[in-house]
Amino acid sequence: MTISRRALLVLCMFIGSASARAQQPPPPPDPYPTLDAFNYWPSGEIKGLLDKLGVVTTERGMPAAVERLGDAGSVKFFVERRQTGDFAPEAHTAIDDLIVVLDGQARLVYGGSIEGGRNGGNGEIRGGQIVGGETRTLSTGDLFFVPAGMPHHMMVASGQHFDILVIKATSTKALSR
């Protein structure tokens, strides 16, 4: 069987374009839905979202996936599944985080200072390393609060996952500084 030069060229172009598509970064998450009325998310719906996020992380080979639930102005919230990985340290200058651990386990380093982080221009510093922080193990059912300005860094051990509900609120403390 002989392949013509033209067929070979078309095949190479197809493989090249498929490879380029596979190397592109994942699409950004959907925008936050605006909340201006009563909303309800039953536990089964949240579990379904987390299961879907687990599939997304596996299919895309990503360490985390997010489903944004709502934006009520001064408060935004989402569920997130983090798979095995060492996530970048971060600090938010004007946002407080209240986080509920829905399932799994992770190690959290918090406090201290970030060295070598980059300002993302949106009031967030990401990357680098935390120096002088404290470490805590977080697991299912835990609730923790990270005030604006405090560095924090989560690490999920090999073979584990970490499902969280994150509530981001505009910090009144940060605004009054």
N, C-alpha and C positions, 0 to 999 in steps of 0.2 A: 504494500500500500504506500503510495507516494503522497506527500502533503505538498500542495503548491506553495510557492513563496507568498502569495497573497493570503492564503489561509493561515500560514505560519505567522505572518505579520499581524493579522486580525487577532489570532490567539494571543500573541505577545502583548498587544495593546489591551486586550481584555484582562489578562493576568496583571499587567501593570496598573490598570485603573482599579482593579479589585484590591490590590496591595495598597495603593494610595488611600483608598477609602478606609481600609482596615487600620491604617496608621493615624487617621485623623482623631483629634480629641473628642471625647463624648460630647453630645449636645448639652447646653446648659439646662438646668432644671426649668420646668414650667414656671411661669410667674406665680406669685402668691395669689390665691383667690381672695377677692375683697370680701370681708365679713361686715355686713351691716344689718344683719338680722340674726335671730336665734339659729344656731347650727348644732347638730348632734352627730357624733361619730360613735356608733356602738362598738364594743370591744371586738366583735367578729370582723368588722370592717377594718379596724386598725391592724388586726392580725393578718388579714388578707393583704393589706398594703405592705406589711413587713415581709410576708412571704414573696410578694411580687418583687420587692427590692432585693431579696436574696437571689432571685432568678436573674435580675438585671446585673448584679455584681458578678455573677458567675458567667453569664453570656458575654459581657463586655470586658471581663477580666479586670474589673475595677475594685478597689478596696472599700468603696462606700457608694451608697445611693440614697437619695433623699426624695421624699414625697412632701411637698409643701401643702399645708392644710389651710392656712389662713393668715390674713393681714387685717388687723382691726385698727390700724393707725399707729398707735404707740406700742402695739404688741404684735409679733409675728410668731408663728409656730409651725413645726414640721416634725415628721418622724424620719429617722435615719437608721439604716443598717450599715454597720462597719464590720468588715471582715478582718481577717488577720492583717496586721500592719502597724506601722509606727507613723502616726499622723503628725503633721507639722505643728509645732507650737504656734499658739496664736494669742492675741490680746485685742480687745475691742475698746476703743477710747470712750464710746458713749452708749454702749449696749451692755445690759446685764443678761446673763444666761441662767435660766432655771431649767435643770435637766432631770428627767425621771428615767431611770434605767428600767426598761420594759422586759429585757431578757438578755442574758449573757454576762460577760465579765470583761473588765478592762482595768488597766493601771492608769492612774491619773497623776501627773506631776503638775503642781499648781503653786502660784506665788513666785517669789524671787524676781528675776528679770530676764528678758530675752536678749541674748547677744547674737548678732548676725542676722536678725530678722529684717524683712523688707516691708516698708509701708506700702500698702496696696492703694493708697489714695482715697479709701472709703472709710477711714477711721479704723482700719484693721492692720495689725502687724502680724505677719506670718513668716514661718521658717526660723532658721537659726537653732538655738538651743536655750533651754531654761537653765539659769545658773542660780543656785541657792533656793530652789523650790523644795516643797515637801511632796511625798509620794503617798498615795492611798489606793487601795484596791476597791473597785466599785463592782457591785453585782445586782442581780435582779431585785427590784423593789427599792433600791436606794434613790434618794433625791439629793441633789446638790445644787448649790448656788455659786456662780462665779460673777463677782461684781465687775463693772466696767474698769478696764485698766489692768486687771489681774491676768498675768500669763497663765495659760493652761495647755496641757499636752496629753493626749490619750493614746495608749498603746494597747492593741488587742493581740493576745498571745496566739501562737500558731494553732490552727485548727479550731479557733473560737470565733464567735461573732458577738456583736454588741449592738442591741436594738435600743434606741433612745427616743424620747419625746423631748424636743428642745423648744423652750419658750424664750424668745428674745424680746426684751422690753427696753424702751428708751430709758436710760438711767437718769433719774432726777438729780442724783449726786453729781454725776459727771457734768450735767448742764449747769449746776450751781457753782462749780469750781472756778 
